[in-house]
Amino acid sequence: MDRPPNPRSARFVADTMLGRLAKWLRILGYDTHYDPSLDDDALLRIAWAEDRILLTRDHALARRGGPQAFLIDRDDLIDQLQAIRQRFGEPLDAPFSRCPVCNARLLVVPKEAVALCVPAFIWQHHERFHRCPQCGRIYWPGSHFERMQTVLRALGGDRLRAGDGEGPRISI
Ligand SMILES: [Zn+2]
């Protein structure tokens, strides 16, 4: 079932209870603001000011947000991701293109540039590296990638798959 992407609403701000969901939304390619220090008023301000959909588990906060909010009423991560995708469409960015820690778009970096930044064993056995311009973390394909592929497969849809089996290593 193909739904047209909804560019207006494909960006999010997640409430303090949704840190894990926020990480996964970023991995899937959704621009997702998450800062656990924000209170309800600050979350609503960001939602309106930056035209982000406020994702929340709090019924009262969802009511306050009105059309700018989306209530997350499921406990299971896959169910949550599916509900968001069904309501708001596919992510605007490719999977594995955002830093799951701080939401910045990852940059591809030449292998030589990270020789001193990653363990020698990793450097020798991988060819593709990404760096977050905001927090400086280096990512490479690794053991966690398989788990992410499993989640992506559970969500279904070719556009959400990473495709070539390569992607940055991200610890969840
Ligand atoms: Zn980062």
Backbone and ligand atoms as CSV (ligand in chain L), in Angstrom:
chain,resi,resn,atom,element,x,y,z
A,1,MET,N,N,0.847,-1.187,0.000
A,1,MET,CA,C,0.000,0.000,0.000
A,1,MET,C,C,0.884,1.238,0.000
A,2,ASP,N,N,0.946,1.850,-1.118
A,2,ASP,CA,C,1.788,3.041,-1.249
A,2,ASP,C,C,1.005,4.279,-0.890
A,3,ARG,N,N,1.516,4.987,0.091
A,3,ARG,CA,C,0.912,6.276,0.432
A,3,ARG,C,C,1.906,7.343,0.015
A,4,PRO,N,N,1.411,8.447,-0.459
A,4,PRO,CA,C,2.351,9.516,-0.822
A,4,PRO,C,C,3.034,10.060,0.420
A,5,PRO,N,N,4.327,10.355,0.302
A,5,PRO,CA,C,5.018,10.952,1.448
A,5,PRO,C,C,4.366,12.276,1.806
A,6,ASN,N,N,4.445,12.605,3.046
A,6,ASN,CA,C,3.881,13.880,3.498
A,6,ASN,C,C,5.016,14.745,4.021
A,7,PRO,N,N,5.635,15.545,3.142
A,7,PRO,CA,C,6.843,16.283,3.527
A,7,PRO,C,C,6.592,17.212,4.705
A,8,ARG,N,N,5.389,17.739,4.811
A,8,ARG,CA,C,5.108,18.686,5.878
A,8,ARG,C,C,5.270,18.031,7.246
A,9,SER,N,N,4.830,16.802,7.359
A,9,SER,CA,C,4.737,16.206,8.687
A,9,SER,C,C,5.771,15.117,8.922
A,10,ALA,N,N,6.766,15.027,8.046
A,10,ALA,CA,C,7.718,13.926,8.178
A,10,ALA,C,C,8.850,14.253,9.149
A,11,ARG,N,N,8.760,15.370,9.869
A,11,ARG,CA,C,9.772,15.705,10.872
A,11,ARG,C,C,9.108,15.647,12.239
A,12,PHE,N,N,9.888,15.202,13.231
A,12,PHE,CA,C,9.279,14.944,14.529
A,12,PHE,C,C,10.073,15.576,15.670
A,13,VAL,N,N,9.374,15.740,16.792
A,13,VAL,CA,C,10.030,15.973,18.074
A,13,VAL,C,C,9.411,14.963,19.036
A,14,ALA,N,N,10.263,14.205,19.727
A,14,ALA,CA,C,9.771,13.106,20.567
A,14,ALA,C,C,9.839,13.487,22.034
A,15,ASP,N,N,8.842,13.067,22.802
A,15,ASP,CA,C,8.854,13.412,24.230
A,15,ASP,C,C,9.877,12.566,24.988
A,16,THR,N,N,10.068,12.892,26.275
A,16,THR,CA,C,11.180,12.316,27.038
A,16,THR,C,C,11.080,10.801,27.192
A,17,MET,N,N,9.870,10.237,27.046
A,17,MET,CA,C,9.699,8.796,27.232
A,17,MET,C,C,10.023,8.001,25.972
A,18,LEU,N,N,10.359,8.684,24.895
A,18,LEU,CA,C,10.465,8.004,23.604
A,18,LEU,C,C,11.885,8.028,23.037
A,19,GLY,N,N,12.882,7.919,23.902
A,19,GLY,CA,C,14.260,7.958,23.446
A,19,GLY,C,C,14.609,6.831,22.479
A,20,ARG,N,N,14.153,5.628,22.792
A,20,ARG,CA,C,14.483,4.499,21.918
A,20,ARG,C,C,13.798,4.654,20.557
A,21,LEU,N,N,12.544,5.065,20.583
A,21,LEU,CA,C,11.823,5.287,19.330
A,21,LEU,C,C,12.512,6.383,18.506
A,22,ALA,N,N,12.952,7.445,19.176
A,22,ALA,CA,C,13.620,8.538,18.461
A,22,ALA,C,C,14.870,8.036,17.744
A,23,LYS,N,N,15.646,7.187,18.427
A,23,LYS,CA,C,16.844,6.614,17.806
A,23,LYS,C,C,16.488,5.848,16.538
A,24,TRP,N,N,15.467,5.040,16.638
A,24,TRP,CA,C,15.087,4.225,15.475
A,24,TRP,C,C,14.502,5.068,14.350
A,25,LEU,N,N,13.765,6.096,14.677
A,25,LEU,CA,C,13.256,6.988,13.631
A,25,LEU,C,C,14.419,7.614,12.872
A,26,ARG,N,N,15.465,8.017,13.602
A,26,ARG,CA,C,16.650,8.578,12.945
A,26,ARG,C,C,17.317,7.542,12.058
A,27,ILE,N,N,17.452,6.321,12.551
A,27,ILE,CA,C,18.076,5.261,11.749
A,27,ILE,C,C,17.292,5.043,10.460
A,28,LEU,N,N,15.972,5.137,10.550
A,28,LEU,CA,C,15.141,4.930,9.360
A,28,LEU,C,C,15.201,6.109,8.399
A,29,GLY,N,N,15.676,7.265,8.870
A,29,GLY,CA,C,15.797,8.429,7.995
A,29,GLY,C,C,14.845,9.569,8.316
A,30,TYR,N,N,14.133,9.473,9.454
A,30,TYR,CA,C,13.246,10.566,9.858
A,30,TYR,C,C,14.019,11.593,10.691
A,31,ASP,N,N,13.865,12.851,10.342
A,31,ASP,CA,C,14.448,13.954,11.106
A,31,ASP,C,C,13.695,14.034,12.441
A,32,THR,N,N,14.373,13.689,13.538
A,32,THR,CA,C,13.693,13.558,14.832
A,32,THR,C,C,14.465,14.281,15.925
A,33,HIS,N,N,13.875,15.334,16.445
A,33,HIS,CA,C,14.480,16.071,17.553
A,33,HIS,C,C,14.160,15.340,18.847
A,34,TYR,N,N,15.202,15.086,19.664
A,34,TYR,CA,C,14.973,14.452,20.960
A,34,TYR,C,C,15.942,15.017,21.977
A,35,ASP,N,N,15.407,15.534,23.053
A,35,ASP,CA,C,16.219,16.064,24.139
A,35,ASP,C,C,15.454,15.797,25.432
A,36,PRO,N,N,15.932,14.823,26.241
A,36,PRO,CA,C,15.164,14.418,27.419
A,36,PRO,C,C,15.049,15.506,28.483
A,37,SER,N,N,15.776,16.603,28.319
A,37,SER,CA,C,15.679,17.673,29.317
A,37,SER,C,C,14.505,18.618,29.038
A,38,LEU,N,N,13.847,18.456,27.898
A,38,LEU,CA,C,12.768,19.384,27.542
A,38,LEU,C,C,11.488,19.071,28.315
A,39,ASP,N,N,10.823,20.107,28.819
A,39,ASP,CA,C,9.529,19.890,29.464
A,39,ASP,C,C,8.407,20.026,28.414
A,40,ASP,N,N,7.178,19.831,28.870
A,40,ASP,CA,C,6.057,19.811,27.923
A,40,ASP,C,C,5.942,21.111,27.124
A,41,ASP,N,N,6.092,22.234,27.814
A,41,ASP,CA,C,5.966,23.516,27.120
A,41,ASP,C,C,7.039,23.666,26.039
A,42,ALA,N,N,8.254,23.253,26.377
A,42,ALA,CA,C,9.347,23.366,25.400
A,42,ALA,C,C,9.100,22.447,24.201
A,43,LEU,N,N,8.583,21.241,24.465
A,43,LEU,CA,C,8.273,20.323,23.365
A,43,LEU,C,C,7.241,20.937,22.418
A,44,LEU,N,N,6.221,21.526,23.002
A,44,LEU,CA,C,5.172,22.136,22.175
A,44,LEU,C,C,5.716,23.327,21.389
A,45,ARG,N,N,6.576,24.114,22.033
A,45,ARG,CA,C,7.165,25.270,21.335
A,45,ARG,C,C,7.958,24.813,20.119
A,46,ILE,N,N,8.772,23.771,20.301
A,46,ILE,CA,C,9.583,23.272,19.184
A,46,ILE,C,C,8.681,22.721,18.077
A,47,ALA,N,N,7.646,22.001,18.481
A,47,ALA,CA,C,6.735,21.426,17.482
A,47,ALA,C,C,6.135,22.516,16.605
A,48,TRP,N,N,5.665,23.571,17.220
A,48,TRP,CA,C,5.019,24.641,16.448
A,48,TRP,C,C,6.055,25.476,15.700
A,49,ALA,N,N,7.154,25.825,16.363
A,49,ALA,CA,C,8.138,26.720,15.751
A,49,ALA,C,C,8.837,26.071,14.561
A,50,GLU,N,N,9.102,24.754,14.666
A,50,GLU,CA,C,9.866,24.081,13.611
A,50,GLU,C,C,8.972,23.203,12.741
A,51,ASP,N,N,7.662,23.314,12.949
A,51,ASP,CA,C,6.699,22.510,12.208
A,51,ASP,C,C,7.048,21.022,12.284
A,52,ARG,N,N,7.260,20.560,13.507
A,52,ARG,CA,C,7.512,19.141,13.747
A,52,ARG,C,C,6.283,18.530,14.412
A,53,ILE,N,N,6.022,17.274,14.120
A,53,ILE,CA,C,4.954,16.555,14.802
A,53,ILE,C,C,5.481,16.094,16.162
A,54,LEU,N,N,4.754,16.427,17.209
A,54,LEU,CA,C,5.138,16.005,18.555
A,54,LEU,C,C,4.652,14.570,18.783
A,55,LEU,N,N,5.599,13.673,18.999
A,55,LEU,CA,C,5.270,12.283,19.324
A,55,LEU,C,C,5.274,12.151,20.834
A,56,THR,N,N,4.180,11.672,21.386
A,56,THR,CA,C,4.100,11.604,22.842
A,56,THR,C,C,3.278,10.408,23.303
A,57,ARG,N,N,3.610,9.923,24.507
A,57,ARG,CA,C,2.832,8.857,25.130
A,57,ARG,C,C,1.805,9.431,26.097
A,58,ASP,N,N,1.811,10.734,26.228
A,58,ASP,CA,C,1.008,11.415,27.240
A,58,ASP,C,C,-0.288,11.942,26.589
A,59,HIS,N,N,-1.425,11.395,27.027
A,59,HIS,CA,C,-2.702,11.784,26.421
A,59,HIS,C,C,-2.958,13.284,26.552
A,60,ALA,N,N,-2.654,13.823,27.731
A,60,ALA,CA,C,-2.929,15.248,27.959
A,60,ALA,C,C,-2.057,16.116,27.051
A,61,LEU,N,N,-0.791,15.727,26.915
A,61,LEU,CA,C,0.108,16.491,26.051
A,61,LEU,C,C,-0.328,16.378,24.589
A,62,ALA,N,N,-0.782,15.205,24.180
A,62,ALA,CA,C,-1.270,15.024,22.811
A,62,ALA,C,C,-2.468,15.933,22.554
A,63,ARG,N,N,-3.344,16.047,23.555
A,63,ARG,CA,C,-4.504,16.938,23.387
A,63,ARG,C,C,-4.053,18.390,23.246
A,64,ARG,N,N,-3.058,18.771,24.058
A,64,ARG,CA,C,-2.562,20.152,23.970
A,64,ARG,C,C,-1.958,20.433,22.600
A,65,GLY,N,N,-1.292,19.437,22.033
A,65,GLY,CA,C,-0.650,19.623,20.732
A,65,GLY,C,C,-1.633,19.641,19.575
A,66,GLY,N,N,-2.826,19.104,19.793
A,66,GLY,CA,C,-3.845,19.096,18.732
A,66,GLY,C,C,-3.328,18.431,17.464
A,67,PRO,N,N,-3.525,19.071,16.319
A,67,PRO,CA,C,-3.111,18.455,15.049
A,67,PRO,C,C,-1.590,18.370,14.905
A,68,GLN,N,N,-0.871,19.069,15.785
A,68,GLN,CA,C,0.594,19.047,15.698
A,68,GLN,C,C,1.177,17.906,16.526
A,69,ALA,N,N,0.308,17.080,17.131
A,69,ALA,CA,C,0.786,15.996,17.990
A,69,ALA,C,C,0.249,14.650,17.499
A,70,PHE,N,N,0.969,13.589,17.855
A,70,PHE,CA,C,0.546,12.228,17.503
A,70,PHE,C,C,0.778,11.349,18.725
A,71,LEU,N,N,-0.289,10.747,19.233
A,71,LEU,CA,C,-0.209,9.927,20.437
A,71,LEU,C,C,0.362,8.548,20.107
A,72,ILE,N,N,1.406,8.160,20.821
A,72,ILE,CA,C,1.984,6.823,20.674
A,72,ILE,C,C,1.334,5.939,21.737
A,73,ASP,N,N,0.392,5.113,21.332
A,73,ASP,CA,C,-0.369,4.331,22.315
A,73,ASP,C,C,-0.007,2.855,22.286
A,74,ARG,N,N,1.050,2.495,21.561
A,74,ARG,CA,C,1.498,1.103,21.524
A,74,ARG,C,C,2.818,0.978,22.277
A,75,ASP,N,N,3.061,-0.209,22.838
A,75,ASP,CA,C,4.300,-0.431,23.595
A,75,ASP,C,C,5.427,-0.991,22.738
A,76,ASP,N,N,5.074,-1.766,21.725
A,76,ASP,CA,C,6.070,-2.447,20.906
A,76,ASP,C,C,6.713,-1.482,19.908
A,77,LEU,N,N,8.044,-1.549,19.816
A,77,LEU,CA,C,8.768,-0.626,18.942
A,77,LEU,C,C,8.318,-0.730,17.483
A,78,ILE,N,N,8.203,-1.952,16.973
A,78,ILE,CA,C,7.803,-2.129,15.574
A,78,ILE,C,C,6.402,-1.567,15.347
A,79,ASP,N,N,5.496,-1.822,16.296
A,79,ASP,CA,C,4.139,-1.279,16.180
A,79,ASP,C,C,4.172,0.246,16.147
A,80,GLN,N,N,5.024,0.819,16.979
A,80,GLN,CA,C,5.130,2.287,17.024
A,80,GLN,C,C,5.641,2.834,15.689
A,81,LEU,N,N,6.684,2.200,15.173
A,81,LEU,CA,C,7.255,2.663,13.904
A,81,LEU,C,C,6.251,2.501,12.768
A,82,GLN,N,N,5.520,1.388,12.794
A,82,GLN,CA,C,4.538,1.160,11.733
A,82,GLN,C,C,3.418,2.192,11.795
A,83,ALA,N,N,2.968,2.504,13.004
A,83,ALA,CA,C,1.892,3.491,13.146
A,83,ALA,C,C,2.332,4.848,12.599
A,84,ILE,N,N,3.581,5.208,12.869
A,84,ILE,CA,C,4.102,6.494,12.396
A,84,ILE,C,C,4.224,6.507,10.880
A,85,ARG,N,N,4.712,5.406,10.343
A,85,ARG,CA,C,4.871,5.365,8.885
A,85,ARG,C,C,3.522,5.378,8.175
A,86,GLN,N,N,2.546,4.660,8.753
A,86,GLN,CA,C,1.221,4.646,8.131
A,86,GLN,C,C,0.587,6.039,8.160
A,87,ARG,N,N,0.831,6.766,9.232
A,87,ARG,CA,C,0.200,8.080,9.361
A,87,ARG,C,C,0.940,9.152,8.568
A,88,PHE,N,N,2.278,9.076,8.549
A,88,PHE,CA,C,3.058,10.194,8.002
A,88,PHE,C,C,3.870,9.854,6.758
A,89,GLY,N,N,3.830,8.597,6.332
A,89,GLY,CA,C,4.526,8.249,5.100
A,89,GLY,C,C,5.990,7.894,5.322
A,90,GLU,N,N,6.663,7.664,4.207
A,90,GLU,CA,C,8.060,7.228,4.259
A,90,GLU,C,C,8.955,8.371,4.737
A,91,PRO,N,N,10.118,8.033,5.305
A,91,PRO,CA,C,11.051,9.099,5.700
A,91,PRO,C,C,11.587,9.837,4.483
A,92,LEU,N,N,11.984,11.079,4.701
A,92,LEU,CA,C,12.518,11.874,3.595
A,92,LEU,C,C,13.954,11.472,3.274
A,93,ASP,N,N,14.679,10.985,4.268
A,93,ASP,CA,C,16.074,10.615,4.061
A,93,ASP,C,C,16.226,9.094,4.039
A,94,ALA,N,N,17.358,8.626,3.503
A,94,ALA,CA,C,17.615,7.189,3.410
A,94,ALA,C,C,17.908,6.605,4.795
A,95,PRO,N,N,17.628,5.309,4.986
A,95,PRO,CA,C,18.029,4.667,6.242
A,95,PRO,C,C,19.533,4.797,6.451
A,96,PHE,N,N,19.940,4.885,7.696
A,96,PHE,CA,C,21.353,4.947,8.093
A,96,PHE,C,C,22.051,6.223,7.634
A,97,SER,N,N,21.290,7.267,7.320
A,97,SER,CA,C,21.932,8.503,6.875
A,97,SER,C,C,21.987,9.555,7.985
A,98,ARG,N,N,21.391,9.262,9.150
A,98,ARG,CA,C,21.413,10.214,10.263
A,98,ARG,C,C,22.084,9.598,11.484
A,99,CYS,N,N,22.724,10.442,12.286
A,99,CYS,CA,C,23.312,9.974,13.528
A,99,CYS,C,C,22.179,9.652,14.510
A,100,PRO,N,N,22.126,8.410,15.022
A,100,PRO,CA,C,21.047,8.055,15.950
A,100,PRO,C,C,21.177,8.761,17.294
A,101,VAL,N,N,22.347,9.292,17.581
A,101,VAL,CA,C,22.572,9.948,18.871
A,101,VAL,C,C,22.150,11.410,18.829
A,102,CYS,N,N,22.450,12.114,17.716
A,102,CYS,CA,C,22.135,13.547,17.717
A,102,CYS,C,C,21.386,14.030,16.484
A,103,ASN,N,N,20.988,13.151,15.583
A,103,ASN,CA,C,20.079,13.495,14.486
A,103,ASN,C,C,20.748,14.186,13.299
A,104,ALA,N,N,22.029,14.504,13.375
A,104,ALA,CA,C,22.696,15.179,12.263
A,104,ALA,C,C,22.862,14.198,11.098
A,105,ARG,N,N,22.900,14.756,9.878
A,105,ARG,CA,C,23.150,13.907,8.714
A,105,ARG,C,C,24.606,13.450,8.721
A,106,LEU,N,N,24.823,12.142,8.534
A,106,LEU,CA,C,26.182,11.593,8.539
A,106,LEU,C,C,26.891,11.934,7.237
A,107,LEU,N,N,28.204,12.096,7.339
A,107,LEU,CA,C,29.035,12.353,6.175
A,107,LEU,C,C,29.875,11.116,5.883
A,108,VAL,N,N,30.032,10.792,4.603
A,108,VAL,CA,C,30.965,9.724,4.235
A,108,VAL,C,C,32.368,10.277,4.381
A,109,VAL,N,N,33.245,9.517,5.020
A,109,VAL,CA,C,34.621,9.989,5.175
A,109,VAL,C,C,35.569,8.959,4.554
A,110,PRO,N,N,36.662,9.429,3.945
A,110,PRO,CA,C,37.629,8.498,3.361
A,110,PRO,C,C,38.224,7.611,4.452
A,111,LYS,N,N,38.499,6.382,4.085
A,111,LYS,CA,C,39.056,5.422,5.042
A,111,LYS,C,C,40.324,5.963,5.710
A,112,GLU,N,N,41.171,6.621,4.917
A,112,GLU,CA,C,42.439,7.117,5.465
A,112,GLU,C,C,42.199,8.120,6.602
A,113,ALA,N,N,41.072,8.841,6.497
A,113,ALA,CA,C,40.822,9.916,7.466
A,113,ALA,C,C,40.484,9.391,8.854
A,114,VAL,N,N,40.100,8.115,8.951
A,114,VAL,CA,C,39.692,7.604,10.265
A,114,VAL,C,C,40.683,6.573,10.816
A,115,ALA,N,N,41.860,6.496,10.193
A,115,ALA,CA,C,42.832,5.466,10.580
A,115,ALA,C,C,43.167,5.520,12.068
A,116,LEU,N,N,43.218,6.717,12.619
A,116,LEU,CA,C,43.592,6.865,14.029
A,116,LEU,C,C,42.367,6.974,14.945
A,117,CYS,N,N,41.187,6.921,14.355
A,117,CYS,CA,C,39.957,7.138,15.135
A,117,CYS,C,C,39.242,5.839,15.486
A,118,VAL,N,N,39.568,4.753,14.808
A,118,VAL,CA,C,38.866,3.489,15.066
A,118,VAL,C,C,39.896,2.408,15.384
A,119,PRO,N,N,39.480,1.336,16.047
A,119,PRO,CA,C,40.423,0.247,16.351
A,119,PRO,C,C,41.062,-0.303,15.065
A,120,ALA,N,N,42.312,-0.697,15.170
A,120,ALA,CA,C,43.057,-1.161,13.987
A,120,ALA,C,C,42.335,-2.313,13.286
A,121,PHE,N,N,41.767,-3.230,14.069
A,121,PHE,CA,C,41.087,-4.377,13.473
A,121,PHE,C,C,39.894,-3.921,12.628
A,122,ILE,N,N,39.154,-2.960,13.141
A,122,ILE,CA,C,38.001,-2.433,12.404
A,122,ILE,C,C,38.471,-1.746,11.129
A,123,TRP,N,N,39.522,-0.947,11.257
A,123,TRP,CA,C,40.024,-0.197,10.103
A,123,TRP,C,C,40.471,-1.136,8.983
A,124,GLN,N,N,41.096,-2.231,9.379
A,124,GLN,CA,C,41.611,-3.176,8.379
A,124,GLN,C,C,40.491,-3.921,7.654
A,125,HIS,N,N,39.372,-4.134,8.325
A,125,HIS,CA,C,38.340,-5.013,7.768
A,125,HIS,C,C,37.134,-4.285,7.196
A,126,HIS,N,N,37.156,-2.969,7.207
A,126,HIS,CA,C,36.016,-2.225,6.654
A,126,HIS,C,C,36.509,-1.170,5.673
A,127,GLU,N,N,35.666,-0.883,4.681
A,127,GLU,CA,C,36.027,0.097,3.658
A,127,GLU,C,C,35.202,1.365,3.745
A,128,ARG,N,N,34.027,1.255,4.347
A,128,ARG,CA,C,33.117,2.411,4.352
A,128,ARG,C,C,32.944,2.951,5.762
A,129,PHE,N,N,33.196,4.227,5.917
A,129,PHE,CA,C,33.049,4.872,7.210
A,129,PHE,C,C,32.239,6.156,7.063
A,130,HIS,N,N,31.448,6.446,8.106
A,130,HIS,CA,C,30.683,7.686,8.153
A,130,HIS,C,C,31.037,8.416,9.449
A,131,ARG,N,N,30.942,9.731,9.395
A,131,ARG,CA,C,31.190,10.511,10.606
A,131,ARG,C,C,30.037,11.477,10.833
A,132,CYS,N,N,29.692,11.632,12.091
A,132,CYS,CA,C,28.670,12.620,12.448
A,132,CYS,C,C,29.355,13.977,12.611
A,133,PRO,N,N,28.928,14.986,11.849
A,133,PRO,CA,C,29.575,16.300,11.953
A,133,PRO,C,C,29.285,17.001,13.275
A,134,GLN,N,N,28.298,16.518,13.999
A,134,GLN,CA,C,27.913,17.183,15.248
A,134,GLN,C,C,28.635,16.588,16.459
A,135,CYS,N,N,28.554,15.260,16.621
A,135,CYS,CA,C,29.149,14.647,17.823
A,135,CYS,C,C,30.485,13.973,17.520
A,136,GLY,N,N,30.831,13.829,16.233
A,136,GLY,CA,C,32.125,13.286,15.860
A,136,GLY,C,C,32.210,11.770,15.862
A,137,ARG,N,N,31.110,11.085,16.210
A,137,ARG,CA,C,31.158,9.618,16.225
A,137,ARG,C,C,31.426,9.069,14.825
A,138,ILE,N,N,32.177,7.968,14.779
A,138,ILE,CA,C,32.463,7.289,13.522
A,138,ILE,C,C,31.598,6.035,13.464
A,139,TYR,N,N,31.010,5.780,12.307
A,139,TYR,CA,C,30.160,4.595,12.137
A,139,TYR,C,C,30.685,3.743,10.987
A,140,TRP,N,N,30.507,2.427,11.143
A,140,TRP,CA,C,30.895,1.495,10.085
A,140,TRP,C,C,29.970,0.283,10.166
A,141,PRO,N,N,29.886,-0.514,9.072
A,141,PRO,CA,C,29.016,-1.684,9.117
A,141,PRO,C,C,29.518,-2.637,10.192
A,142,GLY,N,N,28.631,-3.171,10.980
A,142,GLY,CA,C,29.077,-4.030,12.071
A,142,GLY,C,C,27.976,-4.949,12.559
A,143,SER,N,N,28.229,-5.525,13.711
A,143,SER,CA,C,27.356,-6.573,14.206
A,143,SER,C,C,25.927,-6.077,14.465
A,144,HIS,N,N,25.782,-4.834,14.860
A,144,HIS,CA,C,24.437,-4.327,15.145
A,144,HIS,C,C,23.618,-4.134,13.878
A,145,PHE,N,N,24.327,-4.076,12.751
A,145,PHE,CA,C,23.638,-3.808,11.497
A,145,PHE,C,C,22.624,-4.904,11.180
A,146,GLU,N,N,22.985,-6.148,11.512
A,146,GLU,CA,C,22.086,-7.265,11.222
A,146,GLU,C,C,20.763,-7.091,11.970
A,147,ARG,N,N,20.864,-6.656,13.214
A,147,ARG,CA,C,19.638,-6.440,13.998
A,147,ARG,C,C,18.776,-5.333,13.385
A,148,MET,N,N,19.459,-4.329,12.894
A,148,MET,CA,C,18.695,-3.246,12.263
A,148,MET,C,C,18.007,-3.715,10.997
A,149,GLN,N,N,18.715,-4.569,10.232
A,149,GLN,CA,C,18.089,-5.110,9.027
A,149,GLN,C,C,16.848,-5.902,9.390
A,150,THR,N,N,16.897,-6.628,10.511
A,150,THR,CA,C,15.748,-7.408,10.948
A,150,THR,C,C,14.561,-6.491,11.242
A,151,VAL,N,N,14.836,-5.382,11.903
A,151,VAL,CA,C,13.764,-4.425,12.193
A,151,VAL,C,C,13.202,-3.845,10.907
A,152,LEU,N,N,14.101,-3.514,9.971
A,152,LEU,CA,C,13.649,-2.939,8.713
A,152,LEU,C,C,12.796,-3.934,7.938
A,153,ARG,N,N,13.196,-5.197,7.973
A,153,ARG,CA,C,12.412,-6.221,7.273
A,153,ARG,C,C,11.035,-6.366,7.917
A,154,ALA,N,N,11.000,-6.287,9.244
A,154,ALA,CA,C,9.723,-6.402,9.950
A,154,ALA,C,C,8.785,-5.270,9.555
A,155,LEU,N,N,9.348,-4.121,9.248
A,155,LEU,CA,C,8.529,-2.990,8.832
A,155,LEU,C,C,8.059,-3.137,7.400
A,156,GLY,N,N,8.833,-3.922,6.601
A,156,GLY,CA,C,8.457,-4.161,5.211
A,156,GLY,C,C,8.699,-2.950,4.337
A,157,GLY,N,N,8.565,-3.169,3.026
A,157,GLY,CA,C,8.714,-2.043,2.101
A,157,GLY,C,C,10.137,-1.864,1.657
A,158,ASP,N,N,10.346,-1.919,0.350
A,158,ASP,CA,C,11.702,-1.833,-0.194
A,158,ASP,C,C,12.375,-0.512,0.138
A,159,ARG,N,N,11.600,0.538,0.226
A,159,ARG,CA,C,12.222,1.849,0.416
A,159,ARG,C,C,12.834,1.980,1.795
A,160,LEU,N,N,12.444,1.110,2.705
A,160,LEU,CA,C,13.010,1.200,4.044
A,160,LEU,C,C,14.195,0.260,4.226
A,161,ARG,N,N,14.521,-0.484,3.204
A,161,ARG,CA,C,15.664,-1.389,3.337
A,161,ARG,C,C,16.938,-0.693,2.918
A,162,ALA,N,N,18.013,-1.109,3.525
A,162,ALA,CA,C,19.284,-0.440,3.227
A,162,ALA,C,C,19.821,-0.853,1.869
A,163,GLY,N,N,19.373,-1.964,1.325
A,163,GLY,CA,C,19.695,-2.314,-0.059
A,163,GLY,C,C,20.949,-3.137,-0.210
A,164,ASP,N,N,22.104,-2.532,-0.109
A,164,ASP,CA,C,23.324,-3.233,-0.488
A,164,ASP,C,C,23.985,-3.952,0.693
A,165,GLY,N,N,23.324,-3.983,1.825
A,165,GLY,CA,C,23.889,-4.701,2.952
A,165,GLY,C,C,24.985,-3.945,3.659
A,166,GLU,N,N,25.214,-2.736,3.268
A,166,GLU,CA,C,26.239,-1.919,3.908
A,166,GLU,C,C,25.561,-0.819,4.703
A,167,GLY,N,N,26.157,-0.454,5.791
A,167,GLY,CA,C,25.589,0.648,6.558
A,167,GLY,C,C,26.451,0.910,7.751
A,168,PRO,N,N,26.312,2.070,8.348
A,168,PRO,CA,C,27.150,2.373,9.499
A,168,PRO,C,C,26.827,1.513,10.708
A,169,ARG,N,N,27.828,1.229,11.505
A,169,ARG,CA,C,27.623,0.485,12.745
A,169,ARG,C,C,27.035,1.434,13.770
A,170,ILE,N,N,25.949,1.031,14.362
A,170,ILE,CA,C,25.289,1.903,15.320
A,170,ILE,C,C,24.904,1.061,16.521
A,171,SER,N,N,25.323,1.457,17.685
A,171,SER,CA,C,24.973,0.731,18.888
A,171,SER,C,C,23.631,1.176,19.402
A,172,ILE,N,N,22.737,0.231,19.608
A,172,ILE,CA,C,21.412,0.559,20.112
A,172,ILE,C,C,21.301,0.084,21.550
L,1,ZN,ZN,ZN,26.066,12.536,16.242
